[in-house]
Amino acid sequence: MSELIAGLRAGAEGSYPAEAATELLVRHGAWLARPWFVQECVYALDDRADVLAVDWRAVQTHVGAAQGSPAERAIALVAAQLGGYPDPADEPIDLQGMPPLAWLLVNLERRDVDLVLAAVSHAAGTQDHVDHVMEPGESGEWRVTSTSPRLRPGPLHPWPEFPPPSKDLEGSR
């Protein structure tokens, strides 16, 4: 499992939405523990097979028909929505037939909400945002100058520290 996770993280690196979507699946744990999901929805990006990616269209297709709680399906579909738009210059994947965001959110368990909030924060790039401290100008107005201090406040909602659940989902579909 650790090679799978390392490969997925390597494949998503450099795109905040792809990183967020991948990390959401990794930290939730349910889907990557299902061999059929990995077989149907994960593919190699290079010949060595150590850089992997998720086929977000396949996630949308297979998760809708899979056995699992509404919360598990919601997590995978939120990840598909985040990961399906890895570069703002690209067109997003067609998400027709995707349940409305409200359905996805109301079906999440509390732990899942924490993960989704962290994923949204990461996808938006808040971990790299910079706050500029204003300084008083000569006429008394406050403004940002070239010498104003810059603060890096960190992510708006950090990833939770607890480990992924230990569910035995081998073969469940």
Disulfide bonds with the S-S distance in Angstrom:
none
